[in-house]
Amino acid sequence: MQTPTTPDSKAKITGILAETGRIFASIQATLKGINNPVIVISSATAKEGKSTFTAGLGIVAARNLTGKALLIDCHWHAPTLHTFFGIETKFNLEESIANDNLHEQVVATPYTNLDILPAPTYQEKLETSKNALEIVQRVRNNYALTIIDCAAILSANRHMVDPVAIASEADGLALTVMANQTPRQMVKKAQTMLDVSGARILGLIINQHRNPMAT
């Protein structure tokens, strides 16, 4: 297991931890009775704060679980999850799977009981969704909770890891939505795609919500 060599960027996620704690408690109650659950964090469209939420959720989970939590960055073509923890790693996924040493790519974050599997080096011919599912199958039983950061459901990138395919094999998906920005019809379209696939929607995470009555 590798150790991060750059300082972590706690300032990016400190502000969301309190609210994330409440959301985690709700998710935990929903997943009660499931051993080693795997959940996916996605969004209808890009830039809705899902990676920030994923990082915060991982920290909160690690603090509250009996056991360790794992973050997996499956947003392979535009990964950002590693930046919240000051981690820079690159690896060849095909070689790691073939040599059965994927566990060696898992990195300990600066937070106790929280590990991360960063995105692999991009490879044009990589069978992304198939390999991503294999990753989940190989590592899930080693952690009390596995949280997967995926690309947006309605992304235009045809080479992305398909979040719908991943969600259909996971124990649930939380959909992040940017308050007063994400078109309602896009959210409904994403929900329909998830429903058709048989994915379990845990709920909507509203980012940057502001109470209009607040001063």
C-alpha positions as CSV (number, residue, x, y, z in Angstrom):
1,M,0.0,0.0,0.0
2,Q,1.4,3.4,-1.0
3,T,1.4,6.5,1.3
4,P,0.6,10.0,0.0
5,T,3.6,12.3,-0.1
6,T,1.8,15.6,-0.6
7,P,-0.3,17.5,2.0
8,D,-3.9,16.8,2.0
9,S,-6.4,19.6,1.0
10,K,-8.8,19.6,4.0
11,A,-10.0,23.1,3.3
12,K,-11.8,21.9,0.2
13,I,-14.2,19.7,2.2
14,T,-14.3,21.0,5.8
15,G,-17.3,23.1,5.1
16,I,-19.5,20.2,4.0
17,L,-18.7,17.6,6.7
18,A,-21.5,18.6,9.1
19,E,-24.3,18.2,6.6
20,T,-22.6,15.2,5.1
21,G,-22.8,13.5,8.5
22,R,-26.6,13.8,8.5
23,I,-26.7,12.4,4.9
24,F,-24.4,9.5,5.9
25,A,-26.6,8.5,8.8
26,S,-29.6,8.3,6.4
27,I,-27.6,6.2,3.9
28,Q,-26.4,3.9,6.6
29,A,-30.0,3.3,7.8
30,T,-31.1,2.5,4.3
31,L,-28.2,0.0,3.8
32,K,-28.8,-1.6,7.2
33,G,-28.3,-5.4,7.0
34,I,-26.2,-5.3,3.9
35,N,-22.6,-6.7,4.4
36,N,-19.8,-4.6,2.8
37,P,-22.1,-2.4,0.9
38,V,-21.0,-0.6,-2.3
39,I,-22.6,2.8,-3.2
40,V,-22.2,5.0,-6.3
41,I,-22.1,8.8,-6.3
42,S,-23.1,10.3,-9.6
43,S,-25.1,13.2,-11.1
44,A,-27.3,13.9,-14.1
45,T,-24.8,16.3,-15.7
46,A,-21.2,17.4,-15.1
47,K,-19.9,19.9,-12.5
48,E,-22.5,19.2,-9.8
49,G,-20.1,18.7,-6.9
50,K,-20.2,14.9,-6.8
51,S,-16.5,14.4,-6.2
52,T,-16.5,16.9,-3.4
53,F,-19.4,15.1,-1.8
54,T,-17.8,11.7,-2.3
55,A,-14.6,12.9,-0.5
56,G,-16.6,14.3,2.4
57,L,-18.8,11.2,2.6
58,G,-15.7,9.0,2.7
59,I,-14.2,11.0,5.6
60,V,-17.5,10.9,7.6
61,A,-17.9,7.2,6.9
62,A,-14.4,6.4,8.1
63,R,-15.0,8.2,11.3
64,N,-18.3,6.4,12.1
65,L,-17.9,2.9,10.8
66,T,-16.5,-0.1,12.5
67,G,-14.0,-0.9,9.9
68,K,-12.4,0.9,7.0
69,A,-13.9,2.8,4.1
70,L,-12.7,2.8,0.5
71,L,-13.1,5.4,-2.2
72,I,-12.8,4.3,-5.8
73,D,-12.4,7.0,-8.5
74,C,-14.2,5.6,-11.6
75,H,-14.3,9.0,-13.3
76,W,-11.3,7.7,-15.3
77,H,-11.2,10.3,-18.1
78,A,-11.4,13.4,-15.8
79,P,-10.5,12.2,-12.3
80,T,-10.4,14.7,-9.4
81,L,-11.1,12.7,-6.3
82,H,-7.3,12.2,-5.6
83,T,-6.7,15.9,-5.4
84,F,-8.8,16.3,-2.2
85,F,-6.2,14.1,-0.4
86,G,-3.0,15.4,-2.0
87,I,-2.4,12.1,-3.8
88,E,-0.9,11.6,-7.2
89,T,-0.6,8.1,-8.5
90,K,-0.8,6.5,-12.0
91,F,-1.0,2.8,-12.8
92,N,-1.8,0.5,-15.7
93,L,-5.1,-1.1,-14.9
94,E,-4.8,-4.0,-17.4
95,E,-1.4,-4.9,-15.9
96,S,-2.7,-4.7,-12.3
97,I,-5.6,-7.0,-13.1
98,A,-3.5,-9.4,-15.1
99,N,-0.9,-9.6,-12.3
100,D,-3.5,-9.7,-9.6
101,N,-1.8,-6.9,-7.7
102,L,-4.6,-4.3,-7.8
103,H,-4.4,-4.0,-4.0
104,E,-1.0,-2.5,-4.4
105,Q,-2.6,0.5,-6.0
106,V,-4.8,1.3,-3.0
107,V,-3.5,4.4,-1.2
108,A,-3.9,5.4,2.5
109,T,-5.4,8.9,2.8
110,P,-4.4,11.2,5.6
111,Y,-7.6,10.2,7.3
112,T,-7.7,7.2,9.6
113,N,-9.6,4.2,8.2
114,L,-10.0,5.8,4.8
115,D,-8.3,4.4,1.7
116,I,-8.6,5.4,-2.0
117,L,-8.1,3.6,-5.3
118,P,-7.3,6.5,-7.7
119,A,-8.2,6.4,-11.4
120,P,-5.7,4.4,-13.5
121,T,-3.8,5.9,-16.4
122,Y,-6.2,6.5,-19.3
123,Q,-6.1,3.8,-22.0
124,E,-8.2,4.3,-25.1
125,K,-8.9,0.6,-25.6
126,L,-9.7,-0.1,-22.0
127,E,-13.0,-1.9,-21.5
128,T,-13.9,0.7,-18.9
129,S,-17.2,-0.5,-17.4
130,K,-16.3,-4.1,-17.5
131,N,-13.0,-3.5,-15.8
132,A,-14.5,-1.1,-13.3
133,L,-17.0,-3.8,-12.2
134,E,-14.1,-6.2,-11.8
135,I,-12.3,-3.8,-9.6
136,V,-15.4,-3.5,-7.3
137,Q,-15.7,-7.3,-7.1
138,R,-12.1,-7.7,-6.2
139,V,-11.9,-5.1,-3.4
140,R,-15.4,-4.7,-1.9
141,N,-15.1,-7.5,0.7
142,N,-12.1,-5.8,2.3
143,Y,-14.0,-2.8,3.4
144,A,-17.0,-1.9,5.6
145,L,-18.1,0.5,2.9
146,T,-17.0,1.2,-0.6
147,I,-17.9,4.5,-2.3
148,I,-17.5,4.9,-6.0
149,D,-17.2,8.3,-7.7
150,C,-18.5,8.0,-11.2
151,A,-19.0,10.3,-14.2
152,A,-22.2,12.1,-14.9
153,I,-25.0,9.9,-16.2
154,L,-25.8,12.0,-19.2
155,S,-22.1,12.6,-20.1
156,A,-21.3,12.9,-23.8
157,N,-18.1,10.9,-23.4
158,R,-18.8,7.5,-24.9
159,H,-15.6,6.1,-23.4
160,M,-16.5,6.8,-19.8
161,V,-17.2,4.2,-17.1
162,D,-21.0,3.9,-17.4
163,P,-22.4,5.0,-14.0
164,V,-25.7,3.3,-14.7
165,A,-24.0,-0.1,-15.3
166,I,-22.0,0.3,-12.1
167,A,-25.0,1.4,-10.1
168,S,-27.0,-1.6,-11.3
169,E,-24.4,-3.8,-9.7
170,A,-24.0,-1.7,-6.5
171,D,-26.2,-1.6,-3.5
172,G,-27.4,2.0,-4.2
173,L,-26.7,5.3,-5.9
174,A,-26.9,8.9,-4.6
175,L,-27.6,11.5,-7.2
176,T,-26.0,14.9,-6.7
177,V,-27.9,17.9,-8.0
178,M,-26.7,21.6,-8.1
179,A,-29.4,23.7,-6.5
180,N,-31.1,26.2,-8.9
181,Q,-28.9,25.1,-11.8
182,T,-29.5,21.5,-12.9
183,P,-32.4,21.4,-15.4
184,R,-35.3,19.4,-13.8
185,Q,-35.8,17.4,-17.0
186,M,-32.2,16.3,-17.0
187,V,-32.6,15.0,-13.4
188,K,-35.8,13.1,-14.4
189,K,-34.1,11.6,-17.4
190,A,-31.2,10.4,-15.3
191,Q,-33.7,8.9,-12.8
192,T,-35.6,7.1,-15.5
193,M,-32.3,5.6,-16.8
194,L,-31.5,4.3,-13.4
195,D,-35.0,2.9,-12.8
196,V,-34.9,1.0,-16.1
197,S,-31.5,-0.5,-15.2
198,G,-32.8,-1.7,-11.9
199,A,-30.4,0.5,-9.9
200,R,-31.5,1.5,-6.4
201,I,-31.6,5.3,-5.9
202,L,-30.8,6.2,-2.3
203,G,-31.8,9.8,-2.7
204,L,-30.9,13.2,-4.2
205,I,-28.0,15.3,-2.7
206,I,-28.8,19.0,-3.2
207,N,-25.5,21.0,-3.4
208,Q,-25.2,24.6,-2.5
209,H,-28.8,24.9,-1.3
210,R,-29.8,28.2,0.2
211,N,-32.9,28.9,2.2
212,P,-34.6,31.9,0.5
213,M,-35.9,33.0,4.0
214,A,-32.4,33.1,5.5
215,T,-30.7,36.4,5.9
